[in-house]
Structures are given as C-alpha cells and as structure tokens.
Amino acid sequence: MTLPLDHLVLPVADLDVALARLSALGFTVAPNGIHPFGTANCCVYVKGGTFLEPLAIGDRSVADAAARDGNVFVARDRAFRDRQGDEGFSALVFGTANAGAEDSRFRAGDISAGKMLEFSRPFVDAQGKADTASFRLAFAAEATSPDAFFFACERVNAPKVDRSALERHANGVSSLTGVLAVAGAPLEHRDFLLRLTGAEATGDAASGFAIEAGNGTVLVVDAATAESRYGIAASAGNGLQLAGVIFGVADLVAAEKLFKANAISYERRDRKILVPPAAGQGATFVFEATT
C-alpha cells in the first residue's frame, strides 16, 4: 500500500518569527502546539489532510533529556540543527493506519531510524475548542542522507474539531501538491524511497524522478534541475536534501498581489511563483496555478 503525504517538518528558530512570516505569505496559522518532549509547533493545515509543521525548541532541558532517552524525533531534529542551523526542511512524513506495521516493514527493509515514538498533546482549533491529539511514529532514514529523515505517522486519536477555518488561506492555497528533494545523483536514492513509500517511480532519469504518493508527488531532482526549474540553490553533497514545497493555487494573480502588498520577495515563472526561504520559512515555496 502506498503511503500518502501527511506533513512536513520545518525547523525554525522562533515560532513568533514563523507565525509572522507564514501570515505575511497569506497562510492561516494554528495556535502553538506543545509536545511533551520539549519541542513546539505552529502548524499550517491544508485541505486534504496535509499540513506544515514549523518546529521550534520550546524547552531545551526537556528536549535534551528526551534526546538522551532515545527519542528519535528530538534527536534527529537536534542533529539537523547542528549541521544546517535552526531553519530548514528536515523531515517528510507519511500517513499510516498502523505505525507498528510500518516499523516492522522499515526494519525488514533495513531503513529503520530507531525505536517508535508514541505521544499525546493538546490541540486547539481556531475557535478555541480543545481536544487531545495522539500519535504513533515509525522512523526511517538513509545512511547516506544525514540531513533528511522520514517517518510514518498514525493518528491514534484525531482531534474532533472543525479545521475548516484553519484550511482557508488568504493566498488561495487549496492543496499541498508536492515536495521537492535535491540530490547529486537522484537515482541513488530511488530504492530507499520506494521501500519507504511502497509507491512506484516515474520518469526515471539521471536528472531526477517522481514518486506518486496518492495525494501528492515527491520530486527528486539534481542540483541543476532544482536551480533551473525552481530557483533552488542546493549543494550536490550530503545525499538527499528536502528543499521545497509545492502548493496548488487557483488564482495566481491574487496570490501575487498579496505577496507584493506584504513585501514578499518572489520570482514569477510562467504558471508558478517561487518564494525563496526566509526566517520562519525554511524551504522554497512554489505556488503553482491549478487552472
């Protein structure tokens, strides 16, 4: 079974800065969420069940203790920050109905990144209605790609709250259609990603390939293609690097007007608007016309 895209982890130095940046980009941002292991987030939810997770260190002493105790999520976040700094795109997350089964599959395929994690945290919607969200995570990673990790997320208890207000965005984003990853030799990572997702690859070429996750596409391209198509400046080293997010937008003209009004630096290329990374936005954002 092909795993669908669930969410993207974007390390940030400060949630207030992330809130300001994402709001200026026209996104509705959810109230801060606090994890029991020292990290915190302020998520952006998109129709279809996917979301962005800007992630900050909320309580360093708690996070340090969690990392020492073998919490893979916190340990990988710390390792990313140590190498890349406090802003970036560190993890690609897929949805599952059974994280335990995925963990067994990852171990059998020799791609497990460590022991599973189960936790709960409070959730509050835009109207202030509260619930508890509970999750199980199964981790995977590729030894040659220290700056990217992956996990399957089982929503054990999905909050029974109305997210529709959080899924309406002033920039007109209606979907998260894809993720961009960059590698010096894309095909060297093909087998790992197929074992991870259970999907099939298309368009195999030295310059890149695509994996259809059902509700979105994972594009893996070389550095030259990333630069020429998406304006992403990426190094050819450190294996696979997560670098960009593709959003579907019905009215690109309206989105461009909003960016201009909010002094957002961007580049217009045909039916796409490319917004380079900035503080609070650790990846290139690609806004692509859907009509």
N, C-alpha and C positions, 0 to 999 in steps of 0.2 A: 504494500500500500504506500502510495506517495504521500509524504508528509507535507502539509500546507504551511505557508508562511504564517507565523504568529506575531512576532515583534522583533524589533531591532534595538540593541543596547548601544547607546551613545554616551560614553563617559563625558562628563562636564566638570569643570572646577567649581561651579557655583550654580545652584538651582535658580536663584533670583536672576542671574545673567541669562540662563537658558530660557526662563519664562519671558523675559523682555525680548530676547532675540526671536523666539518662536512666535510670540504675539505680533511682533513687527512684521513677520513673514505672513501673517494672516491666519495663523493656527489658533484654535481654541485649546487651551492647556488645562488639564485637570489639576485639582488641588494636589499638593505634595503627598506622596505616599512614603511611609516609613517602614523599612524592613527590620526584622528582629536581629539582624546581624551587622548593623552599623551603616548600611547604605540607605539612600533615599532617592526618590524619583519625582518627576512631574510629567506625566505621560500625555501624549497626543494620540487620540483614538480616531481611527479612520473607518468608514463604512466597510463592512465585510469582515470585521473582527480583528483586523491587524492594527498595530499601534507602534509608535516610537516610545522608547524608554530612555530619556535623558537621565543619567545616573551619576549621583554625587556621593562623596563620603560624608555621611551625616554625623557619625560618632566614631572617630578614628580608633579609640581604645577598644570599642566593641568590635569594629571591623578587624583590628589586629588580632584580637582573641579568636574570632571566627576563622581567620586565615590559618592561625596556628592549629586550630582544631580540625583542619581539613576541609573547610567549606570551599568547594571548587569555585563557586561563583565569585566570592570575595577574593580568593587567591588569584584567579585569572584577571580580575579587574585590576588588582594591585600590580600584577606583572605587566599588564598593558600600560598602565600609567608610568611605571618605572622606565619603560622603553620609549614610549611615544608621547608622554606628557598627559595632562589632565583633560585633553579634548580629543575626541576621535570617534571611531566606529569599531567597537571591539567584538561584538557577538551578533550572530544571526540565529534566530530562534524559530523553531518549527513547532507546530501544534501536534498533539497526540492525545488519544483517549486512554493510553496505557504507557506511562513513562517506564514502568518496570520492564515491559516487553522491549521497549526501545533500548533500555540499558543493557539488557541481555544481548540484543542484536549488536549493539555497539561493541560489547566485549567480545562477542564471537567474531566480529569483523576486524578486531584489533584496532579500533578507533576510539575506545573509551578514554575520557579525560579524567576519570576518577569517580568516587562514590556519589550516588544520588543525593539530592537535597529535597527535603520536604519542609514547607513552612506555611504560615498564615500571616496576613497583615490586614489592618483595617482598610476599607475602601469607602470613599465619599464621592457622591455624584455632584453635578453642577448645582442641584437644588439643596444640597446638604444632607441628603438621605444616606445613611451609613449601612454598611454590611461588612462581612468578613470574606476576604479572598484567600483561598487555599490552593497551593500548587505542589506538584512533584516535578523535579527537573532531572533529566538524564543527560550527561555531558559527553561531548565528542570533540576531538581535536586532531590535527595533523601535525606530526612531529616537525615537519619542515616549515610550518607556518606559525611561528610563535606569537604573531600579532593578531590572530583571529581564532576565536573559538565558537562552538556551536552547542546548542542543546535543544532537546525535545521537552516541551512544557505541557504538562497535563493540568488542566484547571479542575481540581478536585471539587472546589466549591466556587462557582462563578457568581459574583455578586448579583442579586436580584434587584438591580437598579436600572433606571432608564438612562442609557448613554446617548440618546439621540441628540441632545443639546451639545454634548461634547464632540459629536461627529460632524457638526456643522461648522465650516470654516470660512472665514471672510475671503480667503484666497480662492475659493471654489474647488478645493481638492475634494474629490469624490472617491478616490481609491489609492491604495499603495500598490502599484502595478509591478514593481521590480526592485531588485538590488543589484548594484554594480560591484564586482570584485576585480582586482587587478593582480596579475602575476607575471613574472618574467617569462615563464613558459606555461601558459594556461593548461595545456593538455596533461601536464604532470600532476594536476590536481583533480582531474576528471574522475578517476576511480574512487578517490576518497569521497567526493561529493555524491557520487551515485550510491555508494554504500551508506552514506549518511541519510539521504533523502528517499531512497527507493524509487527515484524517478529515472527518466531516460534523458540523455543529452541529445541536442540537435545542433546542426551547423558546425560540426567538429572541424576545426581548422587551427593552424599554428597560432593564429591571431586571437582565437577565442572560441567559445561555445556557449550554449544556453541550456539551462535546466528548467523545465516547466514544473512548478510546484503545485499546479492546480489552480491556486488563487493568485499566482504571481510568477515572475520569471527571475531566475538568478543568472545574470550575465557575467561571465568570466572572460576578461579581455586582457591583452598585453598592454604595456605602458603606452606604446604609440597609439593604439586604438583608443585608449582611455583619454588621451590628450586630444586627439583629432575629433572625436565624436562628442565628448562630454566636458572637455576643458579640464580634466583631472590630471594634475601633475603628481605622478606616483613613481616611486623608485622601483627598480626591477628586482630588488633583493627582498629578503625576509619572507619568501614564499608568498602565499595567498594573503592579500590585504583587502579588507572591506573598505570601500571608498565612496559609494554613492547610493542615493535613494531616488527612485523614480515614482512620481505621483501623477495620477490622471487628473486633468483639469478640463472642465467643459468650456470655459471662457478664458482663453489665454490673454486676451486683450485686457479684461478686467483685472486679472492677476498682475499683469504688468503695470497697470495704473496704480494698483495698491503698492507694489514694490517701489515705484517712483515716489509716491507720496510719503513713504516711510524711509526714504533714502537708503534702500537696499541695493547694494552693488550686484549686478547681474549681467549676463550676456544672452542675447536673443539669437537663436539659431533655428531658422525655419519654424517648425511647429514645437519648439522647445524653448524653455527659459532655464538657463543654467545659473545657479546661485552657489558661489564657492563657499567653503567652510569659513566660519567665523566663531568667535567665542560664544558658547552656548549652542552651537550647531556644528558638530564635529565631522560632518560629511558633506560632500557636494549634494545639493538638492536639485533634481531635474524635474521641472514641471512640464508635462507633455500633454498636448491637446488630445482629447478623446474623440472629438468630432471634426 
